[in-house]
Amino acid sequence: MLVRILVAIAILPLLPLVLYVAPDWALACAVSAVSALSVWELLAGTGFLPSKRPAVYAAVFSACIPLWVFCAQASRWADAADWVPLAFITGFCVLLFAEAIAGGAKFQFTHISAVFFAALMIPFFFSSLVRVAALPNGRHYILLPFIAAILSDICAYFTGILWGRRKLTPISPKKTWEGAAGGMAGVLLGMAGYGLLQQTVFGNAFSLPLLLLYGLLGGAAGMLGDLSMSLVKREFSIKDFGSLLPGHGGALDRFDSLLFAAPVLEVLIRLLPAMETAL
């Protein structure tokens, strides 16, 4: 546990630097790197594929998606908005089927489907961070997916250790209902606290009911992301997807809660913007 806490303490200061200090393209580059690592870990770390070449193709393809989203949001390549994604997806599909044809029966359609799904789903969901950051008040919203994902993870972890008794699901035996309740409570308090901070420090008024709705749905999505990746690990009998971060595992182990929380928060922010005023 000590190693896990120390690594988290070392990583957390990087978050405000990337979100608020670094140039706007830094977030897209960070999301691109996390996407590529996560896709590689999911496909290569499970041992599902007969060859690691398709995992390399998928990692490279997934790295391009957040960068393209950034360029499209910034209207840098407006004229290419339709045909560039089509070209990349077509090329990726052709490459996967060519790999299957060249490799005989080893690389099958089930492998192609899994590779295509991972290479599209993971970076597209993570790219919600890039899309939220590009919104008119994006710099005030961008921290919300992290609040939902990080607090649901941390609060559930420590609440489960202290008071956990009833098992939540056989998929992840260490998770408990008490931990889930603690994680949700932590997210709701975090959202309320963020709204108070914005009002007090920056003079931005947020709707508290909407922030609590963000917390409720975003926190649930964060837990679902964690459990979904636990389901995959259980199926392939592995503890972690990687070993990039001591005490945490790989990139996907660390950011699995963000995988579903980010797109859920993006949809909520677009449909029900909680920010009422901005000075």
C-alpha positions as CSV (number, residue, x, y, z in Angstrom):
1,M,0.0,0.0,0.0
2,L,2.9,2.4,0.8
3,V,4.3,2.1,-2.7
4,R,0.8,2.7,-4.2
5,I,0.4,5.9,-2.2
6,L,3.9,7.2,-2.9
7,V,3.4,6.7,-6.7
8,A,0.0,8.4,-6.5
9,I,1.6,11.4,-4.7
10,A,4.3,11.6,-7.3
11,I,1.8,11.4,-10.3
12,L,-1.0,13.7,-9.0
13,P,0.9,17.0,-9.3
14,L,1.3,16.3,-13.1
15,L,-2.4,16.6,-13.5
16,P,-2.8,20.4,-12.9
17,L,0.4,21.0,-14.9
18,V,-1.1,19.2,-18.0
19,L,-4.6,20.7,-17.6
20,Y,-3.8,24.3,-16.7
21,V,-0.2,25.2,-17.2
22,A,1.0,23.3,-20.3
23,P,0.0,24.4,-23.9
24,D,-3.4,23.1,-25.0
25,W,-1.9,20.4,-27.2
26,A,-0.2,18.8,-24.1
27,L,-3.5,17.2,-23.0
28,A,-4.1,15.7,-26.4
29,C,-0.5,14.3,-26.4
30,A,-1.0,12.9,-22.9
31,V,-4.3,11.3,-23.8
32,S,-2.7,9.9,-27.0
33,A,0.1,8.3,-24.9
34,V,-2.3,6.8,-22.3
35,S,-4.5,5.5,-25.1
36,A,-1.7,3.8,-26.9
37,L,-0.3,2.2,-23.7
38,S,-3.8,1.1,-22.6
39,V,-4.6,-0.6,-25.9
40,W,-1.2,-2.3,-26.0
41,E,-1.6,-3.6,-22.4
42,L,-5.1,-4.8,-23.1
43,L,-4.2,-6.7,-26.3
44,A,-0.6,-7.8,-25.5
45,G,-0.8,-8.2,-21.7
46,T,-3.7,-10.6,-21.8
47,G,-1.9,-13.0,-24.2
48,F,-5.1,-13.1,-26.3
49,L,-3.4,-12.6,-29.7
50,P,-1.3,-15.2,-31.4
51,S,1.1,-12.4,-32.5
52,K,1.9,-9.0,-31.0
53,R,2.0,-7.3,-34.4
54,P,-1.7,-6.5,-34.4
55,A,-1.3,-5.0,-30.9
56,V,1.4,-2.7,-32.3
57,Y,-0.9,-1.7,-35.2
58,A,-3.7,-1.0,-32.7
59,A,-1.5,1.1,-30.4
60,V,-0.3,3.3,-33.2
61,F,-3.8,3.7,-34.6
62,S,-5.2,4.5,-31.1
63,A,-2.5,7.1,-30.5
64,C,-3.7,9.0,-33.6
65,I,-7.3,9.4,-32.5
66,P,-6.9,11.9,-29.6
67,L,-4.5,13.9,-31.8
68,W,-7.0,14.0,-34.6
69,V,-9.8,14.9,-32.1
70,F,-7.7,17.8,-30.9
71,C,-7.1,19.1,-34.5
72,A,-10.7,18.7,-35.4
73,Q,-11.9,20.5,-32.3
74,A,-9.5,23.4,-33.0
75,S,-10.7,23.5,-36.6
76,R,-7.2,23.1,-37.9
77,W,-8.2,20.5,-40.5
78,A,-11.8,21.4,-41.1
79,D,-11.7,20.5,-44.8
80,A,-10.5,17.0,-43.9
81,A,-13.0,16.3,-41.1
82,D,-14.7,13.5,-43.1
83,W,-12.2,11.8,-45.2
84,V,-9.2,11.6,-42.8
85,P,-11.0,9.4,-40.2
86,L,-12.4,7.3,-43.1
87,A,-8.9,6.8,-44.5
88,F,-7.4,5.8,-41.2
89,I,-10.2,3.4,-40.2
90,T,-10.2,1.8,-43.7
91,G,-6.4,1.4,-43.7
92,F,-6.5,-0.1,-40.2
93,C,-9.2,-2.6,-41.2
94,V,-7.3,-3.5,-44.4
95,L,-4.1,-4.0,-42.3
96,L,-5.9,-6.3,-39.9
97,F,-7.4,-8.5,-42.5
98,A,-4.2,-8.6,-44.4
99,E,-2.5,-9.8,-41.2
100,A,-5.1,-12.6,-40.9
101,I,-4.8,-13.6,-44.6
102,A,-1.0,-13.7,-44.4
103,G,-1.0,-15.6,-41.2
104,G,-3.3,-18.4,-42.2
105,A,-5.7,-19.5,-39.5
106,K,-3.8,-18.1,-36.6
107,F,-5.1,-14.6,-36.6
108,Q,-8.9,-15.1,-36.8
109,F,-12.0,-12.9,-37.0
110,T,-12.4,-13.0,-33.2
111,H,-8.9,-11.5,-32.9
112,I,-9.7,-8.9,-35.6
113,S,-12.9,-7.9,-33.7
114,A,-11.1,-7.6,-30.4
115,V,-8.3,-5.5,-31.8
116,F,-10.6,-3.2,-33.7
117,F,-12.9,-2.8,-30.7
118,A,-10.0,-1.9,-28.3
119,A,-8.2,0.4,-30.8
120,L,-11.4,2.4,-31.3
121,M,-13.2,2.3,-28.0
122,I,-10.4,3.1,-25.6
123,P,-9.0,6.3,-27.4
124,F,-12.4,7.5,-28.4
125,F,-13.6,7.4,-24.8
126,F,-10.4,8.9,-23.4
127,S,-10.7,11.6,-26.1
128,S,-13.7,13.0,-24.2
129,L,-11.1,14.8,-22.1
130,V,-9.9,16.6,-25.3
131,R,-13.4,17.4,-26.4
132,V,-14.4,18.8,-23.0
133,A,-11.3,20.9,-22.8
134,A,-12.2,22.5,-26.1
135,L,-15.7,23.6,-24.9
136,P,-16.2,27.3,-24.3
137,N,-15.9,26.8,-20.5
138,G,-13.8,23.7,-20.9
139,R,-11.1,24.8,-18.5
140,H,-13.7,24.9,-15.7
141,Y,-15.2,21.5,-16.6
142,I,-12.1,19.5,-17.4
143,L,-11.4,18.5,-13.9
144,L,-14.8,17.0,-13.3
145,P,-14.1,13.6,-15.0
146,F,-11.0,13.2,-12.9
147,I,-12.9,14.0,-9.7
148,A,-15.4,11.3,-10.6
149,A,-12.8,8.7,-11.5
150,I,-10.1,9.4,-8.9
151,L,-12.4,10.0,-5.9
152,S,-14.6,7.0,-6.7
153,D,-11.4,4.9,-6.8
154,I,-9.6,6.3,-3.8
155,C,-12.6,6.6,-1.5
156,A,-13.9,3.1,-2.4
157,Y,-10.4,1.6,-1.8
158,F,-10.0,3.1,1.7
159,T,-13.6,2.7,2.7
160,G,-13.5,-0.9,1.7
161,I,-10.3,-1.6,3.7
162,L,-11.7,0.0,6.8
163,W,-15.4,-1.1,6.7
164,G,-15.8,-3.5,3.8
165,R,-17.8,-6.6,4.7
166,R,-20.3,-7.5,2.0
167,K,-18.8,-8.5,-1.4
168,L,-19.9,-6.4,-4.3
169,T,-19.4,-9.0,-7.1
170,P,-17.4,-12.2,-7.7
171,I,-15.7,-10.4,-10.6
172,S,-13.5,-8.5,-8.1
173,P,-13.6,-10.2,-4.7
174,K,-11.9,-7.4,-2.9
175,K,-14.6,-4.8,-3.8
176,T,-17.5,-4.4,-1.3
177,W,-20.8,-2.6,-1.1
178,E,-19.4,-0.5,1.7
179,G,-16.5,0.5,-0.5
180,A,-18.8,1.4,-3.4
181,A,-20.9,3.5,-1.0
182,G,-17.8,5.3,0.3
183,G,-16.6,5.9,-3.3
184,M,-19.9,7.4,-4.3
185,A,-20.0,9.6,-1.2
186,G,-16.5,10.8,-1.9
187,V,-17.4,11.8,-5.5
188,L,-20.5,13.7,-4.4
189,L,-18.6,15.6,-1.8
190,G,-15.8,16.3,-4.3
191,M,-18.3,17.7,-6.8
192,A,-19.9,19.9,-4.2
193,G,-16.5,21.0,-3.0
194,Y,-15.4,21.8,-6.6
195,G,-18.5,24.0,-7.1
196,L,-17.8,25.9,-3.8
197,L,-14.2,26.4,-4.9
198,Q,-15.2,27.7,-8.3
199,Q,-17.7,30.1,-6.6
200,T,-15.3,31.3,-3.9
201,V,-12.1,31.6,-5.8
202,F,-13.1,32.3,-9.5
203,G,-16.6,33.7,-9.1
204,N,-18.1,31.0,-11.3
205,A,-21.6,29.8,-10.3
206,F,-22.3,26.1,-10.8
207,S,-25.7,24.4,-10.2
208,L,-25.2,22.2,-7.2
209,P,-28.0,19.7,-8.2
210,L,-26.4,19.3,-11.6
211,L,-22.9,18.8,-10.1
212,L,-24.4,16.1,-7.8
213,L,-26.0,14.5,-10.9
214,Y,-22.5,14.6,-12.5
215,G,-21.1,13.0,-9.4
216,L,-23.8,10.3,-9.2
217,L,-23.6,9.2,-12.8
218,G,-19.9,9.9,-13.3
219,G,-19.0,8.0,-10.1
220,A,-21.1,5.0,-11.1
221,A,-19.4,5.1,-14.6
222,G,-16.0,5.2,-12.9
223,M,-16.8,2.1,-10.9
224,L,-18.2,0.4,-13.9
225,G,-15.0,1.1,-15.8
226,D,-13.0,-0.4,-13.0
227,L,-15.2,-3.5,-12.8
228,S,-15.2,-3.9,-16.6
229,M,-11.4,-4.1,-16.8
230,S,-11.5,-6.5,-13.7
231,L,-13.8,-8.7,-15.8
232,V,-11.2,-8.9,-18.5
233,K,-8.4,-9.6,-16.1
234,R,-10.4,-12.3,-14.4
235,E,-11.1,-14.0,-17.8
236,F,-7.4,-14.1,-18.7
237,S,-6.3,-14.8,-15.1
238,I,-3.9,-11.8,-14.8
239,K,-3.5,-9.5,-11.9
240,D,-2.5,-6.4,-13.8
241,F,-2.4,-5.3,-17.4
242,G,1.1,-4.0,-17.0
243,S,3.8,-2.9,-14.6
244,L,4.4,0.7,-15.7
245,L,3.4,2.2,-12.3
246,P,4.6,0.3,-9.2
247,G,1.7,-0.5,-6.9
248,H,-0.8,0.4,-9.6
249,G,0.0,-1.8,-12.5
250,G,-0.2,-0.5,-16.1
251,A,-1.7,2.6,-17.6
252,L,-5.1,0.8,-18.1
253,D,-5.0,-0.4,-14.5
254,R,-4.6,3.2,-13.3
255,F,-7.0,4.9,-15.7
256,D,-9.8,2.3,-16.1
257,S,-12.1,4.3,-13.9
258,L,-11.7,7.3,-16.3
259,L,-12.5,5.1,-19.3
260,F,-16.3,5.4,-18.8
261,A,-16.4,8.4,-16.5
262,A,-15.0,10.7,-19.2
263,P,-17.6,10.1,-21.9
264,V,-20.5,10.1,-19.4
265,L,-19.4,13.5,-18.1
266,E,-18.9,14.8,-21.6
267,V,-22.5,13.9,-22.5
268,L,-23.8,15.4,-19.3
269,I,-21.9,18.6,-19.7
270,R,-23.1,19.1,-23.2
271,L,-26.8,18.2,-22.4
272,L,-27.0,19.8,-19.0
273,P,-24.3,22.4,-18.5
274,A,-23.9,23.0,-14.8
275,M,-22.0,26.3,-15.1
276,E,-24.3,29.2,-14.8
277,T,-21.9,32.2,-15.0
278,A,-18.3,32.8,-15.9
279,L,-16.4,36.0,-15.1
